[in-house]
Amino acid sequence: MPFEDVSGRGLVLLGCGKMGSALLAGWLAGGLAPSAVRVVEPDPSQWLRGTGVRLDGALPEAPAVAVVAVKPQTMGAALPAMAALGGGRTLVVSIAAGTPLAAFEAAFGPGTPVVRAMPNTPAAIGRGITAVVGNALATEAHLALAEALLGAVGEVVRVADEDALDAVTGLSGSGPAYVFHLIECLARAGEAEGLAPGLALRLARATVAGAGALAQETGEAPDKLRRDVTSPKGTTEAGLAVLMAELPGLVARTVRAATARATELRG
């Protein structure tokens, strides 16, 4: 990972909850020296205290990168404390949902390159996917650095504008919760057919995880994978006849609702 500039000038992480901790763990595992990282976190965990990063709260004059990982509801109070990092020498990378590029530009002042990112919760195990978009001052080098940092917890893709980032939020940002609910529904359906609750949940969890891994690792189109396991007049065909009558429209409305809410939060 291209951490040379970060190692030399340092990185500031504002907020170290679940996502911030996942990122930090990935950076340290990728070779970033703990001494190059300053974390601003009011309630550091024992794990964080043991990493060796700086926790004194003091900000360097012009670190290479400032990663904003605070909860959206605390953003208004957190950003003013970092305003001194604006002006163009520091790249600001935000993984906070709902705060638009314009808000960071206003907080950090003119000339500040900003990259907004939307990760998802599988980042906690290094299997996330993150979409990024930069403001007008974010160069190719800035975007490449942001991708390298965010790539510590999974895949990274670029989108053209913030409208697309709202759709990403509705799909992959909120998507893990949809999948978790699918596991719940499959397990309950198995129970209704007479399976013990623990067994039904184990089967549902492994089925979803295994199918996802198969789709990811083979790279096959999902419709081909579906057809490959659907025998004419078989059990899968019988189940799909019900599911495919309802699921496409339901999923479309689900993603649309989440995307619309993301747009509302961005203002």
C-alpha positions in Angstrom: 0.0 0.0 0.0 1.4 3.5 -0.9 1.8 4.8 2.6 5.0 6.7 2.1 3.5 10.2 2.2 1.2 9.2 5.0 4.0 7.7 7.0 6.1 10.9 6.6 3.5 13.5 7.3 1.0 11.4 9.3 -2.6 10.6 9.4 -5.4 11.8 11.7 -8.4 9.6 12.4 -11.3 11.5 13.8 -13.5 8.9 15.5 -12.7 5.2 16.2 -15.9 3.3 16.5 -16.5 0.0 14.6 -15.6 1.4 11.1 -12.8 3.5 12.3 -11.3 0.6 14.2 -11.6 -1.7 11.2 -9.8 0.8 9.0 -7.1 1.4 11.6 -6.5 -2.4 12.0 -6.2 -2.7 8.3 -3.7 0.2 8.0 -1.5 -1.2 10.8 -1.7 -4.7 9.3 -0.7 -3.2 5.9 2.5 -1.7 7.3 1.5 1.8 8.4 3.5 2.7 11.6 1.5 3.4 14.7 3.6 6.5 15.3 2.3 8.0 12.0 -1.3 7.9 13.2 -3.1 10.2 15.6 -6.6 9.2 16.7 -9.1 11.7 18.1 -11.5 9.6 20.2 -13.1 10.7 23.5 -13.5 7.2 24.8 -10.7 5.0 23.5 -11.1 1.3 23.8 -8.6 -1.0 25.4 -7.8 -2.3 21.9 -7.1 1.2 20.7 -4.9 2.0 23.6 -2.9 -1.1 22.8 -2.2 -0.2 19.2 0.5 2.3 19.9 -1.1 5.1 18.0 -1.0 8.6 19.4 -4.0 9.5 21.5 -3.0 12.9 23.0 -5.6 14.8 20.9 -3.0 17.2 19.5 -3.3 17.7 15.8 -0.2 18.0 13.5 0.1 21.1 11.5 -0.5 19.5 8.1 -1.0 15.7 8.0 -1.2 14.0 4.7 -4.7 12.7 5.4 -7.5 13.4 7.9 -10.1 10.6 7.9 -13.4 11.6 9.4 -15.2 8.6 10.9 -17.5 10.1 13.5 -21.3 9.5 13.7 -23.4 11.9 11.6 -25.1 13.3 14.7 -21.8 14.4 16.2 -20.4 15.8 12.9 -21.4 19.4 13.7 -19.4 19.5 16.9 -16.5 17.5 15.5 -15.6 19.4 12.4 -14.7 22.8 13.9 -12.0 21.1 16.0 -10.3 20.0 12.8 -10.8 23.3 10.8 -7.1 24.1 11.1 -6.3 21.2 8.8 -8.0 22.9 5.9 -6.4 25.0 3.2 -5.1 22.3 0.8 -2.2 20.6 2.3 -4.3 17.8 3.9 -6.6 15.4 2.1 -9.9 15.0 4.0 -11.6 11.6 3.6 -15.0 11.1 5.1 -16.8 7.8 5.7 -19.7 9.6 7.6 -23.1 9.0 6.0 -25.3 12.0 5.2 -22.7 14.8 5.2 -22.1 16.2 1.7 -18.9 17.4 0.1 -20.2 21.0 0.5 -20.3 20.7 4.3 -16.6 19.7 4.4 -15.6 22.4 2.0 -17.4 24.9 4.2 -15.8 23.5 7.4 -12.2 23.2 6.0 -12.2 26.3 3.8 -11.3 26.8 0.1 -8.6 24.8 -1.5 -9.3 21.6 0.5 -9.4 18.3 -1.4 -12.2 16.1 -0.1 -13.2 12.5 -0.8 -16.5 11.2 0.4 -16.8 7.4 0.9 -19.6 5.0 1.6 -18.3 1.8 3.1 -20.5 -1.1 4.5 -20.3 -3.2 7.6 -18.5 -6.3 6.1 -15.5 -4.0 6.3 -15.3 -5.2 9.9 -13.9 -8.5 8.5 -12.1 -7.1 5.5 -14.9 -8.0 3.1 -16.5 -4.6 2.6 -17.0 -2.6 -0.5 -16.6 1.2 -0.5 -17.7 3.7 -3.1 -15.8 7.1 -3.3 -16.3 10.4 -5.0 -14.1 13.5 -4.8 -14.7 17.2 -4.9 -13.3 19.4 -7.7 -10.0 19.7 -5.9 -9.4 16.0 -5.4 -6.8 14.9 -7.9 -6.1 11.5 -9.3 -3.3 11.2 -6.7 -5.8 12.1 -3.9 -8.3 9.5 -5.1 -5.6 6.9 -5.4 -4.5 7.5 -1.8 -8.1 7.4 -0.5 -8.6 4.1 -2.4 -5.4 2.6 -0.9 -6.5 3.6 2.6 -10.1 2.3 2.2 -8.9 -0.8 0.4 -7.5 -2.0 3.7 -11.1 -3.2 4.5 -12.2 -4.5 1.1 -13.0 -3.4 -2.5 -13.2 0.2 -3.6 -15.1 1.6 -6.5 -15.5 5.2 -7.8 -18.7 6.9 -8.7 -19.2 10.0 -10.8 -21.1 12.3 -8.3 -22.9 12.5 -5.0 -26.2 11.5 -6.5 -24.7 8.1 -7.4 -23.3 7.9 -3.9 -26.9 8.1 -2.6 -27.8 5.1 -4.7 -24.7 3.3 -3.4 -25.9 4.0 0.1 -29.3 2.5 -0.7 -27.8 -0.6 -2.3 -24.5 -1.6 -0.6 -24.4 0.8 2.3 -27.7 -0.4 3.7 -27.6 -3.7 1.9 -26.1 -5.9 4.6 -29.1 -5.3 6.8 -31.3 -6.5 3.9 -29.3 -9.7 3.7 -29.4 -10.2 7.5 -33.2 -9.9 7.3 -33.2 -12.5 4.5 -31.3 -14.9 6.8 -34.0 -14.2 9.5 -36.8 -14.9 7.0 -35.2 -18.1 5.7 -34.7 -19.4 9.2 -38.2 -18.7 10.3 -39.6 -20.4 7.1 -37.5 -23.4 7.9 -38.9 -23.5 11.5 -42.4 -23.3 10.0 -41.6 -26.4 8.0 -40.7 -28.3 11.2 -36.9 -27.7 11.6 -35.5 -26.9 15.0 -34.7 -23.2 15.4 -31.0 -23.6 15.8 -30.7 -25.9 12.8 -32.9 -23.6 10.7 -30.7 -20.6 11.5 -27.5 -22.5 10.8 -28.8 -23.7 7.4 -30.0 -20.2 6.5 -26.8 -18.5 7.5 -24.5 -20.9 5.7 -26.7 -20.9 2.6 -26.6 -17.1 2.2 -22.9 -16.9 3.0 -22.0 -19.8 0.7 -24.1 -18.5 -2.2 -22.6 -15.0 -1.8 -19.1 -16.5 -1.8 -19.8 -18.6 -4.9 -21.1 -15.5 -6.7 -18.1 -13.4 -5.6 -15.4 -16.0 -6.3 -16.6 -17.4 -9.6 -17.6 -14.0 -11.1 -20.4 -15.7 -12.9 -23.5 -13.6 -13.7 -26.1 -14.2 -11.0 -28.9 -15.2 -13.5 -26.6 -17.9 -14.8 -25.8 -19.2 -11.3 -29.6 -19.3 -10.6 -30.4 -21.2 -13.8 -27.5 -23.6 -13.1 -29.2 -24.8 -9.9 -32.8 -24.7 -11.2 -33.9 -28.1 -12.6 -37.0 -28.1 -14.7 -40.0 -29.1 -12.6 -37.8 -29.4 -9.5 -37.9 -28.0 -6.0 -35.9 -24.8 -6.7 -38.2 -24.0 -9.7 -41.2 -24.3 -7.4 -39.8 -22.0 -4.8 -38.5 -19.5 -7.4 -42.0 -19.3 -9.0 -43.2 -17.7 -5.7 -40.1 -15.6 -5.0 -39.6 -14.1 -8.4 -43.2 -12.9 -8.5 -42.7 -10.7 -5.5 -39.0 -10.1 -4.8 -37.8 -7.9 -7.7 -40.4 -5.2 -7.0 -39.9 -5.4 -3.3 -36.1 -5.1 -3.6 -36.5 -2.1 -6.0 -38.8 -0.3 -3.5 -36.4 -1.1 -0.7 -33.4 0.4 -2.4 -35.4 3.3 -3.7 -36.6 4.2 -0.1 -33.1 4.0 1.3 -31.7 6.1 -1.6 -34.3 8.7 -1.2 -33.5 8.9 2.6 -29.8 9.3 1.8 -30.7 12.2 -0.5 -32.8 13.8 2.2 -30.0 13.5 4.7 -27.6 15.1 2.3 -29.9 18.1 2.0 
